[in-house]
Amino acid sequence: MAVEFIVDKAGNRRRVILTVEEYERLVGAAEELEDLRLAEEARERMRRGEAEFLPWEEVRDSIGSEYEAPDEAPDLTPGNGR
């Protein structure tokens, strides 16, 4: 990782210069860590019985998704040839 530092008159590091690629990699890693933290928080709420579950249609309508669920879910039972 190529990193450059900008220092003050006393030689203390005050700023960091990264490549765009490295910056984007770090932002992506931070976002992934936040997602993992939120997922663990949700699992903990479920374990405590505090989680609220919403039907897919309500979630879809609230976020404006154009996805339409099939009328009938596929049979994913083991041994059905899928």
N, C-alpha and C positions, 0 to 999 in steps of 0.2 A: 504494500500500500504506500503510494507516494503522498506524503503529507508535508506541507510547509507550515511553519509557524511565523506569526508576526509577533514580535516582542516589543515591550516598552523600553524606555531608556535604562531601566534597571535590569533588563534581560529576562523579565518575567513573560512567559507565554500569555498573550492576550487574545489572539485570533488563530484560526486554523484555516488553511487553504487545502481543499480537496478537489480531485477531479470530479466532474459531473457524474461519471459512472460510479465512483466510490460513494459520493453523496447519496445517489439513488439506491445503492446497495444498503447503506446504513439506514436510510429512511424505511426501506422495505423490511429490513430486519426488525426495526423498532415497531413497525405496524404489525408484523407477525407476532412479536412478543406481546403486544397489547391484545391481539385477538386471542392468544393462548390464555392470558390472564382473565379476560372476560369469559371465556369458555369455562375455565376452572371456577370462577365466581358463580356462574350459572349452575354448574354441577353441584356446587356446595349448597346453593339455594334449593336445588331439587332434593338433595339428601336431607335437608331440614324440613322439607315439605312446604317450602315457601314459594316455589316456582309457579308461575301462571302460564298455562298453555293456551294458545289461540288456534282456532281452525285455520287451515291453509287459506281458505277463501277470504277470511278477514285480513290476514297478513297481505295476501296478494292485492286486495282492494285498497289497503292502507298505503302500499308503496307504489301502486299504479302499474303493477306488472302486467304485461300483455300475455303472459303465459296462461294458458287454459289447461287445467288438469284433465286427463282423459276421463270419459264417463265411467270407465271401469278400469281399475288398476290391474296390471298384468299379474298372472299367477306365478309367483317366484318360489313356489314350494319345491324343495329338492326332488329331483326325479321327474319333473314335468317336461324335460327336454330343453330347458333354457340354460 
